[in-house]
Amino acid sequence: MVLKIFELDPSLESVSGQIFDRINGYKWWKEELEKKEGGIEQFAEGYKMFGFNRGEKDNVKGAFFREWLPNAKQVFLIGEFNKWENTTALTSEGFGRWVVFLPDEEDGTPMVPHKCQLKVRVETPDGQMIERVPAWTKLAWQDHTTNLFNGVNWEPLKEDQYTFVHKRPLNPDNLKIYEAHVGMASVEAKVATYADFARDVLPRIKRLGYNAVQLMAVAEHAHYGCFGYHVTSFFAPSSRQGTPEELKMMIDTAHSLGIVVLMDLVHAHASSNALDGLAQQDGTDHCYTHGGPKGHHTEWDSKIFHYTKYEVLRFLLSNVKWWLEEYKFDGFRFDGITSMLYQSHGIGKGYTGGYHEYFGADAEIESHIYLMLANDLIHSVLPSAITIGEDVSGMPTLCRPVEDGGFGFDYRLAMAIPDMFIKLLKEGTDDAWDMGHITHTLTNRRYKEKVIAYCESHDQAIVGDKTLAFWLMDAEMYTGMSIKTQPQASLVVDRGLSLHKMIRLLVLGLGGEAYLTFMGNEFGHPEWIDFPRPENGWSHDKCRRRWDLAEDVHLRYQFFQAFDELMQACENRFNWLTSEEQYVCLKDNKDKVIAFERGGLLFAFNFHPCQSYSDYQIGVGWDEPMRCVLDSDESRFGGQNRLEHGHASVFPVLGGFKERPHSVKLYLPARTAQVLVKESVLQGGIRILLAESFLAGHGLTSADGVVLQLETVKDGKKEVAPMKFEGGCVELAQASNATFALVDPSGDILNCGASKDELFRVYFPGDYTILGKGYLENAPAKA
């Protein structure tokens, strides 16, 4: 039987030999693990063997402690429990495993109590005694007298363990990711906590319309400023933000809001910090990593895993399963996998699409096999899981299922898009932008391999680089944003605001099957990220997010955020990301106009800095009147309201134009964008339904007696119109948008969990269901 990857792309037959090298290697490991371990899922439960695990020996209760240290001559467990002395020796079990049984005290308390700090002391092959943080530790704390980390035995009493309450959300078809770092997610100049993030940021993410949060720096990393990319303890959540139980609470809160939680997983390398991390764990340079030059990444100054060494493979696959099962993460972004795919780590190479660039002597088959095994495991343990590959090279078949012959990722990051926009803004003026080049970059992706489009991520926000907003407005980010002192925006700010909105809508509309932004960039965050370090006096001032700026009605940052929120709401309602129908009907470089169809919508952009067009004809594929549902020139987005007519009136369909069967004539003001929808899609008003999960959360068994209090305006004054749920539903037949509160039969407000003011907001006609902690989904739901 021909593999699906060859059906989709017959030209891959020319490199089938190397493709089958990894496929056969993957199959060999699957069969080997089935024979020796009972399958890959059992193999990936190393955390039930290594580290601390409760058990019995000779009818005595206690805990076993194991570590894998294949080249050690002696091993001792040291810590607060034995005053850091060599009184607790481990014995070799063979295969590099060392174990000790720790019987409980006479009163039943563990010999190594909860929160006890510890290390392993290892005699190396050359007779030196070294101390290491246990590789499988579930928590690590920094000793502020030495600045070194110790492992921690984290075993809270059952009543102190966090119990998950909420179900995982469904895997969203229109994946929209809010990339975030918990520690810097506070307005205050401090390290924010998991509790802070759950209370302050998660509702914000939901309100903005994103359905996934991608958490950076989850696994413990000794150096805060590494952004979490130099991991030292792979099974331990970062202790700076709180306890493991508080992280679980935060993830459960996200689930209650319908937010999928993805973890930034760093398996491409490990920190070279031997005192706090895995490097030289047993005193050699080839324990968990390759030895010699092969085991060192010169540009990252980090260590490279030996992916197909038996216990290393167990360690990494167990790490994946641990985060899925213990913390209920819903998937992973695999960081830096270009480094894994090639023996050169991609250093000094360019990738233009020729298969000779991906296959050949530089291919690192060992890592390819690991990535297939990891994706297979993840989707077996959690079929709804999402995996994302951060690959700059564009490796073919990366995002095809393992059974099709692919690597098994669900998405790859479209890394060429932010690079293109930064280059355009850095090297020229927007009147010189090439519309054909822009549309080509946005649509240049492999057939049936999904990509996540983005304008900018955390990479552009780091000190030394610039975000889009900074490239567009630079110093006026500080001097030109006050509406009070400057009622009329300067030319620089007006251009920046216009292009910032247009670029984001263009990328969301045309760039891929999913979308991502880094926290704060949606409102043009005016400050870069600079972690505390000696050069800035260990200050947290630039290591935070100024949410307050976007909420200040006297500042123009509100306009960036308002547009992003409506843009996401528009996509949530019309779901163009899920559509394979995509056609660029116009890319006019002279007029600076781009127009395309996606999912039954028409997107039109005029990038010309000064030329507006009346009755601008654009060919379309459907014979139906259209209406504008979103435009970047609305006054609530800081615009001039020049396209208001298109919201109130339909655009009639005209005859064929430029190889399209039909057409429409639009007004295209300079530096504006607009989205049009078929008029028939907007009929029927708004229907609001209440899901069982929402009702149960408020102690209700049905919607009977619940009242929807609709905000209306009469004679310029706000009024409230009460409406009862009938058959579990309220119909607002003539409404195109709605703001309302919900009141239970006893008169208490049923809060919107994603709102600042307890009110629910609907921006477009359609069916909406309220679920979970009080959030809206754009279709009827059973949950």
N, C-alpha and C positions, 0 to 999 in steps of 0.2 A: 504494500500500500504506500502510495506517495504521501510524504508528509505535507501538511497544509502550507508550510512556509514555502515549499517549492511550487505549489499550485498558485499561490499569491504572487510569487516572484520567481519565474522559471530561470532567470539569470543567476540565481543563487546556486544552480547546479554546477557552475564553474568552480565553486569553492566548497562543494559538498563534502570533500574529504575531511577538511578541518571542522566543518559543522558536525559531521558524524563522530569526529574525535571527542568532542565534548558530550554529544548525546550518548555515545557508548560509555564514556567515563561516568556519566550520570547514572546510566542503567546499572553499571557494575557496582557502584556504591549502594544503590537501592537494593540490589540483590544481596550484597555483602551484609548490609545492616539488617535485612530481613532474616538472614541465616544466623547472625551472631547476636542480634539485639532484640529480635521480634518486631523489627520495623523501624522506620525513621522517627516516628513519633515517640516511641519508647526510648530510642537512642538520645533524643533531644530532651530528656528529662534528667540530665546530669545533675541538676540542682537538688534532686532527691537522693543523690549519692555523695556529692562533694559539698564542702562547707559543713555547716551544722545541720544535723537531722536527728530528730528524736527517735529512740529505739530501745531495744532491750538486749542485754547480754547476760547469759546465765541467770535468767529471770530477774535481773536487776535493771530497773529503769534508768535511763540517762540519755546521753546524746553521743552520736558518732561525729567525729570531725575528720574530714578527708581533704587532702590536697594532692594535686598531680605535680610532682617535682622529679622528673625522670633521672636527673644527674646529681641529685643530692646524696651526700654520704650519711648525714644525720639531719633530723628535723625535730624541732620543739615548738609546741604551742605556748606562747608567752602572752601575758597581759595583766590587767588589773587583778584578776582572780588569783594569780600566783606570784604577784609582785614582780612580774617581768623576769622571772628566773627560769632556768632550764630544768624545771621539775616535772614537766609534762611532755614526755617524749612520744613521738609517733613511731610506729613500726611499719616496715615496708610490706606491702601486699603483693609486690611484683607489678610489672607493667608501669612502673613509675608512680604508683599510688602509695600514699602514706596515710595511716589511720591511727586514731586513738579513741578509745571509749571513755567517756566522762560520766561516771555514775553520779546520780543525784545525791544530795546530802541526806542525812537521816531524816530531816523534817520534810523531805520531798522537794526542796528547792533545787534548781539546777546548779551544778558546780560552776558553770560559767553563766552568770545571770544575765537577764535582759539589760541591754545597754552597756555591757562590759566591753571595754576596748582591748584589742589584742593584735598580735602579729604572729608570723611564723619566723623562727630563727633557723637558718639553714646552713649546714656545713657544705661548702662547695667542693667540686672535684679537686681543687688545689689546696683544700684545707682551711680556707677562710670561713669566718662566721659572718653571715649577712642577715639582715632583717627585712622581711617583705610583708606587705599587706596581702592577706589571703586572696587568691585570684577569684574565688567564688563568694566573697563576702557580699552580704545583702545590704550593707550600709557601711559608710566610711566617714569618720569625723576628723577634722583637722585639729591637731594639738597646737594651740596658739603659742605655746612656749618654744616649740621647735619649728612650727609651720609645716611639719610633716603630717601625713594622714595615717590613721590607725583603722583597722577593720573594727566593726562593731557587731556584736551578737544581737540582732534585732528579733526578739521573740516576745512581743507583748502578750499579756494575759488575753484570753479569749474575749472578755468583755471590753478590752481596749482596742481590739482589732477592728478595722473599718469593714463594714459589711455593705457590699454593693446593693443598691435598691433598684436602680433603673436599668431597663433593657438597653442593649446597644442599639443605636439608630440604624435604620436601613442604609445600605451603601447608596449614596446619592448618585444618580445618573449624571447630574449636572454638577460635578465636583468643583467647589470653589473654596480655596484654601486660604486661611489667614495664618501666615507664618509668624510665630511669636516666640519670645524668650521671656520666661516667667520672671526671672530676676530683674530685668530692666523694664518691666511692665507697669511701673508706678510713676505717678507725677512727682513724687518725692524723690530726693537724691538718696536712694537706699537700695538694698537688695529686697525686691518684693517677694512675698511668700506665695505658696500654693493657695492659701486661704484668700489673700489679696486678689489673686488672679481669678479665683472662682467667683468672688463677690463683685469685682469691679470690671473685669475684662470680658469674661464669657458672655454676660448679657449684652455687652456692646457688640461683640462679634456677631451674635445672632441678630441683633437689631440692624446691623449693617447688611445683612442678607447672606453672609457666608455660612456654609454648612459643614466646614471642617476646620480644625485648628491643627497646625503642624508645629509641634513643640521642639525647639532647639535645646541643646545642652541638658538633656534629661539625665543621662548617665554621668556618674561622678567624674569630675575632671579637676585635678589639683590646681591648675592655672585658670582662674576665672576669665581672664582676657582671651582665652583661646576660642571663645564662643561655643565651647563644648566639643570641639573637634579633636582634642587630644585627650581621649578618655583614659582614665587610670583605673577605675573600677567598673566593670561592664555590667554587673548585676545590681549595682547600688544606685538608687536615684540621688541626684545632687542634693546634698544636705544643707546647702546654703538657704534653700527656699522652704525648708520644713522637713517633716518626717515622712516616711513611706505611707503612713496612714493618711496624712494630709494630701499627698499626691493622689491617692486613691479617691479621696473625697472630691478633689478637683475634677478628676476624670468622670466620676459619677455625676457631678453637677453638669458637666458638658453634655453627657448623655441625656440628662433630664431636659435639656434645651434642644435636643435633636442635633447636637454637634458631634461629628465624628472626630476622634482624637488620633492623630498620626504622630509617630515618634521619629525624630531625626536619628537614624541608626548609623553609627560609625563603625563599620566593619572593614573599611578600606585600609585601615592602619591602626596602630595603638601608640600611645604616648611613649616617647623614649625615656621618660622619667622612671628610672628603675627603683627609686626609693619609695614612690607612691603607686607605681603601676606594674604592668605585666613584664616590662622589658627585663631580661636577665633574671627571671623569676627563680631559677635554680642556680644562678651564678654563671650560666653560659649564655651565649648570644643566640642560641638556637632551641630554646624551650618552646614557647608559643609562637615564635617568629622564625623566619629563615635566618641562618647565620651569614656572616660576612656581608659583602656589598648588596647581595640579593635581598637581604632583610632590612635594608635601610633606605628610606625615601629621602633623597638629598635635598629636595626643595621644601619638604615639610618637616625635616629633621624628626622623623618618626619611624616606627618599626612596622614591617610588613608581615602579616600572619602567614604561617605555613598551612594553607587552607585544607590540604588533603592529608595532613598528619592526623592520625585517628583521634587522639584526645583533643587536638585543637579543633577539629571538625565538631566533636561533641560539644566543646565549650561554646562555639559560635552558634550552632543550631539550637542548643539549650538556651542560649541568651535570647534568641528570637522568641522561642516558645514561652520563656519566663515573662517577658514583657506583655505578651498577648494574654496569658492566663492569670498571672498574679495581679497585674495592674489594669487589665482590660483595655489595652491599647487596641485600636481598630486597624492598624496597619503601620507601614514604615516608609519613610523616604530614605533610601540607601545613599549615603553621602559619598561623593568622590569616586564613583565606580569606574570612571575612565582610568584611574590609576590601577584598578584591579584588572581591567580588560587587556592591558598591554604590558609587556615586560619593560618597556620604556616608561611606563606610567603615563604615556601621552606627552611626556616632556619634549618640547622642541618639535612637535609634529603638528601638521595641519591636516584637516580632514575635509575633503571636497566631495565625497560620495563614491569615489572609486573603490571597488571591493578589494583591490590590492592594499589599500590603507588599513583595512580591518582584519584581513586574513593573511596569514603568512608567518614568517619567523617571529614577528613581534607579538603575536597572540599569546596570551597567558591562559592556556587551557585549564590549568589547575583552578584558577579563580572562576572561569566560566562554569566549571562543574559545580563549584560551591554556590554560585548564584542560582543555578537551576535547582539545586537541592534546597536552598533556603526558600525560594519562591514556592516550590512544591510543598514544603513543610507548612509554610504560612497559610496557603490556601487549603491545605488539608485540615489543619487545626481550626481555622476560621474561614469558611468559604466566602464570607462577605468581606474579607480583608482587602485592603488596598495597598499595593506596593508601587513605589515610584523609584525610578533609576535616575540619578543625577549624572548624566553622561554628556559630555560636550562633543564627543566624536560622532554621534549618530549611528552607533553600531546597529547593523541590520538584524532583525528578528528579536531585538531586546524586549519588545513589548508584544510578543506573541506567546500564547500559553505553552507551557512545557510539553504538553502532549502534542502540540503542533510542530515541535522542534525548536521552539523559541526559548528565551531565557526565563520567561514567566512573569515579567513585570506587567502591571496594568497600564502604567503611564511612564513617559519620560519627560523631563523638563526641557522645554523649547528654549535652550540657552542662547540661541543666536538672536532672539528677538530683543532682549534688553541690550545686548552688545550693539545691535544695529541702531537703536534709538540713541544710545549714549554717543555713538560715533557721529550720528547725524547732528546732534545738539552741540557736540564738542568741536566739530570740524567745519561747520558751515551754517548758513542761514536757512530758514525754512522755505524761502522762495526758491531755493536750489534743490529741494528734496525731489527725488525721483519716485513718482507714484508707482511705477512698475517694479522698481527694486523693493519698495516697501511691501507691496502685495505679494511679491514672490517670496520674500523672507517669511511672511506670515503664513503662507500656504505650503511652503516647502517641507513636507513631512511624508513619511512612508505610509503607503496605503495600508489601512487596517491596523496601524500602530498608533495608539492614542498619545497625544502630547498635552502637557500643561503649559499654557501660554502665560506669560507675565511680562510686564514692562520693567519691573525692578524687584529685587529681593533684598535680603539683608546685605548682600555683597556690595550693593551700591550705597548703602547707608553707613558703611564703616568709615572712620576717619581716614582721610587720604583719597577717598573717592567722593562722588557727588550723586545725590538722588536726582530724579527728573526735575523735581521742583527747583532744586538748587541750580541745575544747569539752565533752567528757564528764567529764573528770577534773581539768583545770586543774592547780593546784599539787600535787595528790596524785600527779601523774605523777612527781614527785620524792620525795615523802615517804611515799607509801603503797604502793610496789611491792615492798617487801622481805618475803619469806615468813618469813625468819629472825626479824626483829624484830616483824612483825605477821602471825602465822600466820592470823588471821582478817581477811579483807579488810574495809576500811571500807565503809560504805554507798555512798559516792561511787565507790570503785573497783569494787565489786561491780556497781553499775549501769553504770558505764562499760564494764567488760569484757563484760557481758551484751549491751548494746546495740551495741557495736562489732562483735561477732560476728554478731548478728542482722541488722544493716544490710548488712554485706558479703554474707551469704548471700542476703538478699532481693534485692539488686542483681544478684548473679550469677545468681540463679534466674529473675528476672522482667524484668530491665532491658534486655535486648538479645540480640544474636546473637554478641557478643564481650565481653571484660571487660578492664579495665586497672586497675593500681595503680601508685603511685609508690614507688620503692625506700625501704624502711624503714617505710612506712605500714602494711604488713601486720602488723607487731608493735607498732604504736602508738608509733612513734619519738617520744621525748619532747622533742626540740629542733627549733626552726625552722631555716630556712636563712637565713644572713646571710653574704653574700660578703665577702671581705676589702675593707675600705674605710677611709678616714681616720678615720671616726667610731668604728670598733672597733679602731683601732690596726693595721689590715691583718692582723687575726687570721683564721686558718682554723678556729678552734675550733668555730664554728657552721656550717662549710661542710664537713661530713663526715657519715658515717653510723655510728652506734654499734651495729654488728652484735654487739658483745660483750654488749650488754644482753639480746638475745634468746637468747643461748647460755648465759646464767648461770642455773643451776638454782635459785638462791636468789631470783630476781626473777620477778615475774608477767608480764613481757614475753614469757616463753616460752609462756604460754598463748595469747596473741594469735596468735603465729606458728604454734603447733601446730594451732590451729583452721584458720588460713588454708591450711596445708599439706594437711590432711585434706579441707578443702572443695574445694580444687583437684583432689586425687586422686579425690574422689567424682565431680566433673564429668568428669574425664578418663576415668573408667570408664564412666559412664552417658550422657555426651555429650548433655546436655539443650540445650546451646547450639545444636546443629545442628537441633533439632526445631522445626518450625513449629506443632506442637500446643501450644497455651498457652491455659489457661482459668482465670480467677479464679473459684473457686467460692464464696468467702466473703470479705467485707470488712465485718466487724461492728464498727461504731464504738463501740457500748456495751461490748462485751466486749473490744475492742481486739485482735481476732483477724483474721488474714489467712491464707487458704489458697488454693492454686492447684495445678493440674496442669501439668506440662511434661515432654514426652518420656517419658511412662509413669511419672513419679514424682509423688508428692504432697508438697508443701511446706506445713508448718503453723507459724504464728508467733503467739505470744501476747505482745503488747506491753504488756499491762496491768502496771503497776508492782507490784501486790500481790495480784491475784486469780488463783488457779490454778483449773483446771477438770478435774473427773473425768468420764469418759465423755462427752466433748464430741463431738457428732455432726457429721460433715462429709460432704457429698455428694460422690461420686466417679463417674467415668465407666466404671470397669471392674469386672467381676465376678470378682475374684481376691483371695485373701488377700495381705496386705502385711506387710513387716518393716521396721523402722527401721534405716537404714544410717549415719546421721549425726545427731547432735544436739548442740546448743551447751552442754548441761548436763553433758557428760562430765567426769570429774575431771581427765583429761589436758588439758582446756581451762580448768581453774580452776573447773569447775562442781560441782554437788552430787550428780551421778549419780542423779537422780530418774527418768530415763527408761531405765534399764538394762534393765527388763523388755521394752521394745519391741525390743531388739536380739536377745534370746534367744527371744522368742516371736512368733508371727504374730498379726496382727490380722484376725479373720474379717470377711468382707463381710456387710453388712446390707442391708436393703431401701432403696428409693429415698428421697431426702431433698432438699428444696429444689430441685426441678427437675432433679436428677441421678438417673440410674437406680439407683445403688447408693450405699452410704455406709459409713463406718467410725467407730468411737468411739475417741477418743484421750484420754490424760491430757496436759493442757497446763499445765505449771507456769508461773508468772509469769515474764516476760522470758526465754523460751526459744524455740528453733526446732528443728524436726526434719524429716528427709527420709525418706520411706518409698518402698520399691521393691516391685514385684510379687515374690512369693515365688519364682515360677518362674524369674525372671531370675538368682536367686542360687544356682541348682542347678548341680552339675557341678564344683565345686571350682575349683582354680587350675591352669592349664597354663603352663609356661615354655618358650619357644623361643629359640634363638640364631640371629640373622641372620648372613648372610655378612659384612656390614660389620664386625660385632663380632669374628667369628672371624678374619677376615683381618688385622684390626688387632693380633691377638696371634699371628700367624704360623700359624694353624690352618686346615685345609681342611674340617674337619667337627667335629661335636660329640662324636665318638667319644673316649672317655677323659676327657671333662670331667665333673667331679663337682659336684653341687649339695649343699652342706652346709647342711641345714635346721636352724635353731635351734628346739629344743623345750624344754619345761619338764616335768620329772618330779619329783614330791615336792618341789616348790619350788626345784629346782635346774635350771640351764640345761644342756642337753645338745645334741649335734650329731648329726643323722641324715644320713649320706651317701646320696645318690641319684644313679644314673647316668642320663645322657641316652639314651633309646632312640628311634630314629627322629628324632633331633634335638629331642626333647621330654622334659620331666619333668612328670608329672601328680601333683598333690597333691589327690586326689579328694575328700577330706573337709574341706579347708582353706577357711577364709573370709578368712584373712590369712596372710602368711608373711614371715619375715626369713631371709635366706640369703646365703652366700658362694659364689663359683664358684672351682674349683681346676682348673688345666689338667693334662694327663697327666703332667707332670713334677713336679707338686706345688706350683706357684707360684699365688698368688692372682691371679685376674682381677678387677681393681678395678672397682668401680662409680664411674664418673666424676662422678656427681652426689651422692656420699655423703661424709659426714664420717669414716666408719669402715670403708670398703671393702665394706659390706654393702648388699645390695639389699633393698628393702622393698615389699611388696604389701599393700594395705589392704582389698581387696574381691575376691570371687571373679571369675574371668574368664580370658581368654587374654591373655598378655603376651609381648612379644618384646623381647629385649635387642639393641640396635643400637649402631653407631658406637663412641664412646669408652666405652661402658658405661652406657647409660641405657635405661629401660623405656618401651615404648609399650604402649598398652592394647588391642592387637589383633594378630593374626598379621601379619607384615610380610615382604616379600621383600628389602628393602634390605640 
